[in-house]
Amino acid sequence: MNQYSYRIGNYVSHEDYSTDVFVIKSINFDDEHNDYMVDTTGGKNGTWINPIENIKPIKITQEFLEKNKFTIINHPQQIGYKLKDLYIYEHGSFVGEVEVAHVEYVHELQNLYYAIYGEEMEVNI
């Protein structure tokens, strides 16, 4: 992951606390560390400021999609999920009939949703 794939409000994990879920509050370049530092909140340990390489994405699962109001679609070749006119399949994502991206992680889905609809996606973890 590079520093440009995350943005404020993204749900992420941490390499040392992989079962905890954090929300990114800010991302800043730190001259002292010569690295991007990510300020997160959540999990059992509250607020953390970490180098960006310690931040880990959360994989999208069937459970996550169902918790977040996606409905299941039985397509002839594969099962997919739909929210509004955004379709998520194992091998790609579509808005209507147009392929837009392959999303594998929660923060990628959040970013795609924001890019399409201009509003934050409600996320239930």
Phi, psi and omega in degrees: 000139172253167186297341183276351180274345178259151173215166181302135181096349179291143174269129183218175175240183181227142184302329181269346182228060190294342179270350178271152177244133181237157175245132179286126179260328176199157176226122182221148174278130181251112181298324181298318180268350184052045184204163172281135178247138184244125177264118181237161174223151179123191181067188181283341188254011175073229185268138179224146169240121187225154169299148185300331181291345176277347180277132182237143179285159177256124181290138176286132178237167175301317179301317179299312182298317180293322177294336186252033170070015173282139176259148182281143178235130175263095177274149183306322182265338183199163176272141178225180180225147185227138170221121189056235176250026176259123181247133179241121175239166181303325186249014178168166178235147184224149166247111189063237181262358186264124177286130184246326184185162168256118179249133181240337186238154182303314183295327177294319178294318177301314182294320178296314179302315180297317181297324182281312189257349178071021178214158180288143176279133174289128183240129174243118181257000000 
